[in-house]
């Protein structure tokens, strides 16, 4: 009898140890960060502009998040918090599902569907399944997790197709005119304005694209040296002509140009970096690792930040193509010095407000809410592009530096940054307040009421 009980105990112990092994393998938060980075690399390789990149990240992360919600009651589904989001599938009770694996698979499948070339993430998808199998996950659990992830991924993709993205692919192009003060293409590519209809994309938290509306920019006037606009343009030139090594590092670190055209005589070649949302996705991973967040908390942080970035671009593009403010490079070349060039390349869309300022401030508010203020970290995102690290005492400090980098880079006026920061902070606070995705425990709520 004793030997029978001993045998049963050994079997239970072996099963528990095996389950722990595969749970550790698939539930590693670093694996989720690696999966997001995989999508980030594909976005970089294929020259997705920043606003489209934000769409890539947001739907993939939402799919992963809705998978963990089904297995963790401490998180609230986004359905209902996002007004137009339908109810998401739930795992069938009694069928073993590894929710971490499901989240990884759903992220990868949606990421694959919203990027190109076709099938770009499916090799990685197979690698994830192999990882689970090698860690000892039972075939039934793998199959159930895969089926559940497919249901969530398909539901998210069906919903995503109603955000007006497809319709904007055939929208009219921006019309260039000779009106004074209106944006025109800039050197060296003189590219047409990209995504002039992005404000028509359906937001997730904002009620409309102009919910957080910027004040009107200074009146254009380059013929009066006492005008606010003239002084702002001259400030850009003055700063650009006397950059310190530190200011150059800041401009380069936050350049985040996904497609920089280098021109040397008759030779032209492109170099690529992460776009602003890709850079902030990296920062989420760095923060998550430093905070020792578990798998579900990591998915939550990526998802909420991605939503802030996504809505930030919709909001910002609404203002950019309302005000259509000319870039500093254009007016400096026309009225002050035809040979002047900014330290970094001017992107192909209007100046006001600064996109990097809006989305960075929005992301910083979300991350501050999750990880706290005065969260110090070192950003290693740019090392792979040969740019040294920078360290920050808070996410808000990083957002401020990302913003002012555009002045050091010579591509924005100060008023672009100041108003962009205000709008981005307001938008980030809205995301924080409207998306209470983490459900506080009854004990915590009661404690707050009694204190």
C-alpha positions, 0 to 999 in steps of 0.5 A: 500500500505504501509503495502504491502511494509513493508511486502516485506521489512521484507521478504527481510530483513529476507532472507538477515539475513538468507543468512548472517547466513549460509554464516558466518557458512560455510565461517568461515576460522577456519572451513577450518582449522578444516577440514585440521586438520581432514585430518591431524589426519587421516594421523597421525592415519594411519602412512602415511610417510611424503612424502605420507602425502604431497600428501594427503594434496596437492590434497585435498587443490587444490580441495578446491582452485579450488572451491573458484576460480570459485566464486572469480575472485581475485584468478587465477586457477592453470590450466595453472600455473601448466603446466600439470594441465587441466582446472577445472570445473566452476560453472554454471551461474545462479545456486546458489552455496555456494563456501565455502561449495563447497570447504569444501566438495571437500577437504573432498571428495579428502582427503577421496579418497587419504587416508585410511581406505576407507570412513574415512572422509565421516562422517565428510562430512555429518557433513558439509552438516548438518552444512549448513542445520542447518545454514539455507542454502536453499536445492537448494544451498546445492545441487548445491554446492555439485554437483559442489564440486563433479565435481571439486573433480572428476577432481582433482582425475582424474588428480592426478592418472597420477602423477605416484604414483600408478606405484611406489607402485610396484617399486623395493626396495632399495638395501642394500650393504656393500659399505662404506659410503652408507646408511644402515638401523638403529636401533631399527627397521632396517626398509627398506628405504621408498619410494625409488622411490618418485623422480619419482612422477610428481612435480607441479612446478618443471620442474623435480625432480632435478631442484633445485639440491644440491651440492655434499656432502663431500667425505666419509672418516671415517679413516682420522680424518682430513677429513671433513666427519669425523669432521662432524660425530664427531660434531654430537656426541659431540653435542649429548653428551652435549645437553642443555634442550633448545636443547632437546626441539627443537629436540623434538618439531620438531621431527615430527616422524609419527611412533617412535618405543620405545624399553625398554628391551623386550618391544616395542611400537610405538608412533605417531606425525604429520609428517613434512608436517602435522606440517607445515599445522598446522602452516598455520592454526595458521598464518591464524588465527592470520592474521585474513585471510578470508576463501578464503585467508586461502584456498590460503595459505594452497594450496600454502604451500602444493604445496611447501611441495609436490615438496620439498619431490620430490626434496629431495628424488631425492638427497637422493637416488642419494647420498645415504649418510650413517646416523651419527648413523651408522658411530658413532657406527662403528668407535667411540662408538657402544652404542651411540644413537641419541636423536631422532630416525633415520628415514629409508632413506639416510641422504643427504640432510635433508628433514625437512630442504628442506620442512621447508625452502620451506614452510617458503618462501611461508608463508613469501610471503603471510603473510610478514617477521617478522610475529611472532607467537606461534606454539601450534602444539605439545601440544597434544603430551605433548611438550610445545609451541615454539614462533618465530619471522618469518617463516624463523626463524622457518624453521631454527630451524626445520633444526638445530633440526636434528643436535640436534637430532643426525640424520643429519650432519650439511652439510645435513642441510646447503645444505637442507636449500639452496635448500629449499629456492630456491624451495620456491622462485620458487613456489612463483614466478611461482604460482601467484595465487592471482590476483592484482587489476588494481589499485594496478598494476597502483600504482606500475607503477607510484611510 
